[in-house]
Amino acid sequence: MSKKITVLIDGGHLRSYLKKARKTIDADYIEKVGLSCPLATEEIMRILYYDCALFNGQTKLPVSRAVQTFNQTTPYLHDLARKDLFAVRRGVLKFRGYVVKRGHQPSNPPVDSDFTPKFEQKGVDMRIGLDMATIAANRSVDLIALMNNDTDCVPAMKLVRRAGIQVALVCIPGCNPTPELLAHSDFKRSIPWP
């Protein structure tokens, strides 16, 4: 009898490693990554993908105070939601001001091009935790395969394990999981890029 699993993917985490590996960030490739998480003896019940749409809105540049408009689309989230077994859980991307570009020495006097916008993902970790709590309460699967490297998930991991559900921490190439996450998972599962 196969073990029933749910795969939970933190999209921000996955995207950062896809960029480093110069992999395509689209619905088809993300689907392949999700489908590569189970072992041969496991059956995926659902893949939950957590991410934020790109920021849309206006900001004022830090030096000139000119208005900058962000009009970006995230079509892969819509396409991913239409894939078999996938459910997309959306957080919100918040604008948090401008910061000096990494490794950049600002001009004297500074100019707008010295800075880059800073965005913060909000609501994703909470949604992951809520879904893990719901799975624990329903005992709907035998194992959760979690692709994340954020210690905010530790309380939800503890809850799931106390409910008798196993947690496999899925590690993609280049990811070194934090010791706290390893301590609160049953298995470390390294997967290659599809």
Secondary structure as UniProt FT lines:
FT   STRAND          3..10
FT   HELIX           11..20
FT   TURN            21..22
FT   HELIX           27..35
FT   TURN            40..41
FT   STRAND          42..52
FT   STRAND          56..60
FT   TURN            62..64
FT   STRAND          67..71
FT   HELIX           75..81
FT   TURN            84..85
FT   STRAND          86..100
FT   TURN            102..103
FT   HELIX           112..114
FT   STRAND          115..122
FT   HELIX           124..138
FT   STRAND          143..147
FT   HELIX           151..153
FT   HELIX           154..162
FT   TURN            163..164
FT   STRAND          166..171
FT   TURN            173..174
FT   HELIX           179..183
FT   STRAND          187..190
//
